[in-house]
Amino acid sequence: MTQQTLKMTRRELLARSTAAGTAFMIGAGFVASPNAAWAMQVEHLQPSTMATLIQMARDIYPHDHVADHFYAAAVKGYDTAEMKDMIETGITGLDAAAQGKGFASYAETGWERDRVDILRAMESSPFFQTIRGGLVTGLYNQKEVWPLFGYEGESYSQGGYIDRGFDDIAWI
């Protein structure tokens, strides 16, 4: 691909993203958010696969107060040559399940309830369990996410919890 074929103006990028009606902008080797200032480069997965993976992550662990870029960081580890076949096959199956329910694809399924129903039907699959299990650490081990949940981090290095708010729970 030449440099000329990769050029796209900001106006073209925004027009393509809003015309598609997707939650993410997908281009040659990248996924970006039209509503926030973040983008990620993908090396092994298709950009549409990564966008679907981000939506899947948000549906498995939904937190309205957690921005998409944290979910993108949580699934970035699946963009490897070793994981490519399993992830691409799993997303293809996810899209097929969505199409079986009358939707164009999983990512284009508008209602969260419908997407969750699709995920529940496949929750025993190795693909789903791999993604769900990886998200536990991929999402919640990001130090930037901790304040969003009120977690102050580990306490051992600071003398433990006894003298650091152990008994300041106001709701008991």
FENQUINOR-V251286 format. One record per residue. N is the residue number from 1. RES is the residue in three letters. SS is DSSP state (2 for helix, 1 for strand, 0 for the rest). PSI is psi in whole degrees, -180 to 180 (999 if undefined). BURIAL is b if it has 16 or more other C-alpha atoms within 10 Angstrom, else e. Layout:
[[N,RES,SS,PSI,BURIAL] [N,RES,SS,PSI,BURIAL]]
//
This chain:
[[1,MET,0,132,e] [2,THR,0,164,e] [3,GLN,2,-35,e] [4,GLN,2,-39,e] [5,THR,2,-19,e] [6,LEU,2,-10,e] [7,LYS,0,135,e] [8,MET,0,132,e] [9,THR,0,161,e] [10,ARG,2,-41,e] [11,ARG,2,-43,e] [12,GLU,2,-41,e] [13,LEU,2,-47,b] [14,LEU,2,-39,e] [15,ALA,2,-43,e] [16,ARG,2,-38,e] [17,SER,2,-39,b] [18,THR,2,-30,e] [19,ALA,2,-34,e] [20,ALA,2,-25,e] [21,GLY,0,22,e] [22,THR,0,164,b] [23,ALA,0,-21,b] [24,PHE,1,151,b] [25,MET,1,135,b] [26,ILE,1,126,b] [27,GLY,1,-165,b] [28,ALA,0,92,e] [29,GLY,0,16,e] [30,PHE,1,158,b] [31,VAL,1,135,b] [32,ALA,1,161,b] [33,SER,1,129,b] [34,PRO,0,-17,b] [35,ASN,0,-2,e] [36,ALA,0,166,e] [37,ALA,0,71,e] [38,TRP,0,154,e] [39,ALA,1,158,b] [40,MET,1,144,b] [41,GLN,1,138,b] [42,VAL,0,140,b] [43,GLU,0,-37,e] [44,HIS,0,-35,b] [45,LEU,0,158,b] [46,GLN,0,143,b] [47,PRO,2,-37,b] [48,SER,2,-33,b] [49,THR,2,-44,b] [50,MET,2,-41,b] [51,ALA,2,-41,b] [52,THR,2,-38,b] [53,LEU,2,-39,b] [54,ILE,2,-43,b] [55,GLN,2,-40,b] [56,MET,2,-43,b] [57,ALA,2,-43,b] [58,ARG,2,-35,b] [59,ASP,2,-31,e] [60,ILE,2,-45,b] [61,TYR,0,80,e] [62,PRO,0,123,e] [63,HIS,0,107,e] [64,ASP,0,-27,e] [65,HIS,0,4,e] [66,VAL,0,124,e] [67,ALA,0,156,e] [68,ASP,2,-32,b] [69,HIS,2,-25,b] [70,PHE,2,-39,b] [71,TYR,2,-39,b] [72,ALA,2,-43,b] [73,ALA,2,-34,e] [74,ALA,2,-32,b] [75,VAL,2,-4,b] [76,LYS,2,-31,b] [77,GLY,2,-15,e] [78,TYR,2,-7,b] [79,ASP,0,64,b] [80,THR,0,159,e] [81,ALA,2,-36,e] [82,GLU,2,-33,e] [83,MET,2,-12,e] [84,LYS,2,-53,b] [85,ASP,2,-45,e] [86,MET,2,-43,e] [87,ILE,2,-48,b] [88,GLU,2,-42,b] [89,THR,2,-42,e] [90,GLY,2,-42,b] [91,ILE,2,-37,b] [92,THR,2,-42,e] [93,GLY,2,-38,e] [94,LEU,2,-44,b] [95,ASP,2,-39,b] [96,ALA,2,-40,b] [97,ALA,2,-39,b] [98,ALA,2,-41,b] [99,GLN,2,-34,e] [100,GLY,2,-20,e] [101,LYS,0,7,e] [102,GLY,0,11,e] [103,PHE,0,157,b] [104,ALA,0,-42,e] [105,SER,0,172,b] [106,TYR,0,-47,b] [107,ALA,0,-26,b] [108,GLU,0,8,b] [109,THR,0,112,b] [110,GLY,0,-36,e] [111,TRP,0,132,e] [112,GLU,2,-41,e] [113,ARG,2,-41,e] [114,ASP,2,-41,e] [115,ARG,2,-40,b] [116,VAL,2,-38,e] [117,ASP,2,-40,e] [118,ILE,2,-44,b] [119,LEU,2,-41,b] [120,ARG,2,-35,e] [121,ALA,2,-21,e] [122,MET,0,12,b] [123,GLU,0,-17,e] [124,SER,0,-3,e] [125,SER,0,150,e] [126,PRO,2,-36,e] [127,PHE,2,-53,b] [128,PHE,2,-45,b] [129,GLN,2,-35,e] [130,THR,2,-47,e] [131,ILE,2,-49,b] [132,ARG,2,-45,b] [133,GLY,2,-40,e] [134,GLY,2,-29,b] [135,LEU,2,-29,b] [136,VAL,2,-49,e] [137,THR,2,-37,e] [138,GLY,2,-37,b] [139,LEU,2,-50,b] [140,TYR,2,-9,e] [141,ASN,0,7,e] [142,GLN,0,116,e] [143,LYS,2,-29,e] [144,GLU,2,-20,e] [145,VAL,2,-29,b] [146,TRP,2,-47,e] [147,PRO,2,-27,e] [148,LEU,2,-23,e] [149,PHE,2,2,e] [150,GLY,0,14,e] [151,TYR,0,128,e] [152,GLU,0,-2,e] [153,GLY,0,-178,e] [154,GLU,0,154,e] [155,SER,0,-12,e] [156,TYR,2,-47,e] [157,SER,2,-13,e] [158,GLN,2,18,e] [159,GLY,0,7,e] [160,GLY,0,179,e] [161,TYR,0,-21,e] [162,ILE,0,-45,e] [163,ASP,0,14,e] [164,ARG,0,47,e] [165,GLY,0,12,e] [166,PHE,0,-36,e] [167,ASP,0,22,e] [168,ASP,0,22,e] [169,ILE,0,115,e] [170,ALA,0,-15,e] [171,TRP,0,-1,e] [172,ILE,0,999,e]]
//
